């Protein structure tokens, strides 16, 4: 049976719509919803390996398809036919794009298309019973095959995202530390230059000061002699 359905924007993981009655009869429903949000977060960071994938989680399987900017995801029992799950998602995708395609990029708040739940519930009822003539015909439809769709474990998928996040954080930390190291290296070089040339600068300063003072002292007698001569001339006049 189809247990849960969620639709989100891939670029930022923003949830756009979901089945409103999903999880009422589901044990640990909140845990699975948190896993879905984590998957959407990974997808928004580009951690997706395929546009169609099945991900095993406990007694259930997440199936998702990515089309354009949107991810369509459902959670079903492990015994539920994979082919029907993906055809269910295809039906949701086609209708969602037809009705809301022009507004997907501009949606700014979570569950902006919550009214799409009406179509989700109606479509889910069609796919619940795998023994109906309609669903048997879909299972026998050779034009839609799912053999090539990869199946992975949820811990493996989420673990890849976590490892990539850790690598990204480590890279950022190393970049920051290298900048700090470069700044400290510049400060140490500056201090080394000061220690090396400061004594020379002090000696040169003292020499210059002494030279300047000696020149002033040599000029003073000449000035006094000039005043004395000028006085004598004035006296004779």
C-alpha positions, 0 to 999 in steps of 0.5 A, spaced: 500 500 500 501 507 498 503 510 505 506 517 504 506 522 499 510 528 498 512 533 493 518 538 494 522 543 490 529 540 488 533 546 488 532 548 496 528 542 499 521 546 500 515 542 501 510 543 496 504 538 497 503 532 501 497 527 502 494 530 508 492 523 511 498 520 510 501 517 517 495 516 521 495 509 521 503 508 520 507 507 526 513 511 527 510 516 522 514 522 524 521 518 523 519 517 516 517 524 515 524 526 518 527 521 513 524 524 507 526 531 509 533 529 510 532 526 503 530 532 500 535 536 503 540 532 500 537 532 493 537 540 494 545 540 495 546 536 489 547 529 492 542 525 488 545 520 483 539 518 479 532 522 477 529 515 479 530 511 485 528 506 490 530 507 497 529 501 503 527 504 510 525 498 515 519 495 512 518 500 507 521 503 501 521 510 498 520 511 491 522 518 488 522 521 481 525 528 479 522 532 473 525 539 472 525 542 479 520 538 483 521 531 486 515 526 487 516 521 493 512 516 495 513 511 501 510 504 500 510 497 503 516 493 501 511 488 498 508 493 493 509 493 486 515 497 484 512 498 477 505 501 480 509 505 485 512 509 479 506 509 475 503 512 481 508 518 481 508 519 474 500 520 474 502 525 480 507 529 476 503 530 470 497 533 473 502 537 478 506 540 472 499 541 468 496 545 474 502 548 478 507 548 473 508 556 472 508 557 479 513 552 482 519 557 481 515 563 485 513 559 491 515 562 497 512 558 503 512 551 505 506 547 502 504 552 497 500 547 493 496 543 499 490 543 495 493 538 491 492 533 496 485 532 493 488 529 487 493 525 491 488 522 495 483 520 489 489 517 485 492 513 491 485 510 492 486 508 484 493 504 486 491 501 493 489 495 491 494 491 486 488 486 484 484 491 480 483 490 473 486 497 472 492 495 476 493 488 473 493 491 466 499 496 468 503 491 471 503 487 465 504 494 461 511 492 457 512 499 455 513 502 462 519 498 465 523 499 472 528 494 472 534 499 471 531 503 477 537 503 482 535 500 489 539 503 495 538 503 503 536 509 506 542 509 511 547 509 505 543 514 502 543 519 508 550 517 510 553 519 503 550 526 504 552 526 511 559 525 509 559 530 504 557 535 509 563 533 513 568 534 507 565 540 506 565 543 513 572 540 514 574 544 507 571 550 510 575 549 516 581 548 513 580 554 509 579 558 515 585 555 519 590 557 513 587 564 512 589 565 520 596 561 519 597 566 513 596 572 517 600 569 523 606 568 518 605 575 516 605 578 523 611 574 524 615 576 518 613 583 520 616 582 527 622 579 525 624 585 520 623 590 526 627 586 530 633 586 524 632 593 522 630 597 528 637 597 531 640 599 525 635 605 524 636 607 531 644 607 530 642 611 524 638 616 527 643 617 533 648 619 528 644 623 524 642 627 530 649 628 532 651 630 525 645 635 526 647 638 533 654 639 531 652 643 524 648 648 529 654 648 534 659 650 528 654 656 525 653 659 532 660 662 533 659 665 526 653 668 527 656 671 534 662 674 530 657 677 525 654 681 530 660 683 534 663 686 527 656 690 526 657 693 533 664 695 532 662 699 525 656 702 528 661 705 534 666 708 529 660 711 525 
